Amino acid sequence: MKSIKSKIQISMLAVVLVSSVLIGIITSLLNARGIDDVMEKTLGPSTQIAADAVKWKMENYWAVLHEAAASDVFKNADPMDPALVPLRDDIAQRNGFLYIGKMDANGLASTGENYGGEYYFQQCKATMEPYISEIMYDGKQMIFLMETPIIINGRFDGVVYGGISADFLSDIVSNLSMGDDGIAYVLDNNGNVIGHPDRSLVGTDSNMIELAKSDPSVADIAAVNKRMVARETGFGAYNFNGDNKLVGFAPIDDHQHWSIAIEASQREFKASLDQSIMLTVLVVVLVVLACYPVAVQVGRSISNPIQICIERLEKMSQGDVHTPAPKVNSKDETARLAKMLETMISYLNNVAQDVSYHLGKMAQGDFREEITKTYLGDFASIEKSMKMIHSSLKDALTQISQSAGTVANGAVQVSSGAQSLSQGAAEQASAVYNLSATTARIANNAEQTAKAAKEAGRFVEQAGGQLGISVGYVEELNTAMERISNTSTEIRKIIDTIEDIAFQTNILALNAAVEAAQAGSAGKGFAVVADEVSNLASKSDKAAKATKELIEGSIAAVMEGGNVVNKVTESLNKTSSIAENVTIKMEAVVEAVEHQNSEISQVTRGVDQISSVVQSTSATAEESAATAQELSSESIAMNSLVRKFQLN
């Protein structure tokens, strides 16, 4: 009998083939990675050698300018001195310069033009260090202008300059290409291409850093160029014209801040690897095609019997236990699988029919027949559960049948009591509602009384204050009466003086009359004067007596008024004392009314709470009554349902 194990071994052959393919692919990837590593290791030294070559070339140029700047001829000569021309031309011709000249401290050059405002002259003057200009066009070709300062006693005294063609960089990088598609190029410190095999690209128009600001497709090239401008040494990669490039770059040291890069085409160096990969893919495809019929046959021999068994198991999972098991014409484990499936279906069919029969009886309400069939294996738990369900339902229904009548009678009584309770709760809620309304009115009246008591207290307090003011006024009046009495006494003294004067005047007038009588005719005028004086004294005496009588009457009236004022003052003091007592009593009344109002508010809140509780109780009682009535109806219905079951 052919086993499944042998079939699995045959299938593993295909797995081995797939593994071989994977190994070939992994090997190809490793080879590709190795090529990349080799390219990186090759580009690094090559780039550094190229950088050193450019540096060596530039050192030769700088050495010539340094020597000229240090010579006395250039130091002492005027820039436009005709004697300096042959020397300048000879040095330029022997050392590869286009021309050599001198500028004085103000920028006047050998050509007669003044370059004092140019950036390269200003930079060299400010730093007193050699300086090379950016690439520029002099009307004929692209050049660099190199300048070396002339230093005399630590003071800047001009420069020696020399112009060199930028083509020497393109000549150098033209011989540094790796492969047919590889190139080398040089960038200045601004990212401009100053050396390239394609001389049309030399200049400021090929600045990838600036171009990337408007063209995102060259962003990866610009990123590498930024690293070069930053004078880094390293490797990078980018896609240019549809070809992946691997580039190595290094800075060119010395006075010029340049950087050189050498790029190589990955497509060119990996052409043989691509051919190897294509051959590997072709072999894999042929092997797969050759193994396909074998794999199909093996798969069918195993999968077809299993598939028909799965289809039958799917029907079984849907509850089909009566359809016959499939027939498998094989001599391996799949035939045994089909046989065991047939046995399982037969047993499950028997169990399902027995369970269906007994559950049908219980569904009809017939619990009189006992379960007697025995189940095997794990189905024994089903047998046990069926018997327990039958016994439990039978006992429960018997007890329910006995309790249903009792529950029905009790439900009727509960319903009647709940109705009475609901009615009483409703009446109690109505009474509490009326009590709450009465309490609210009492609280309102108490609040108004408290407000009136507060207002009366304020009036009494105001009256007490006004009474105090009146007492003050009476005291001032009493003081004024005393001053009037004192003044009347002084007037009395003055009147007594006037009476004395009048008396003395009368005596004097009498003496004058006597003297006039004795004088005779000579004393007639004096007698007239004496008579007038006597009349005046008589009138003064009468006026004084009349004034004295008036003053004495006024003094008596003032004294009587003072007595009256004293009585009024005493009366007002007593009244003020009484008003103070009234104010104290009114404050006590106001406090008592406020306390009473607070207690009435507490009573009102308590009554409101009682009203809320009573209303809740009433609603609960109504719900309980409805529930009890519903329970009574349900218990009667339950009793009717229980009677449908057939019990022993």
Disulfide bonds with the S-S distance in Angstrom:
none
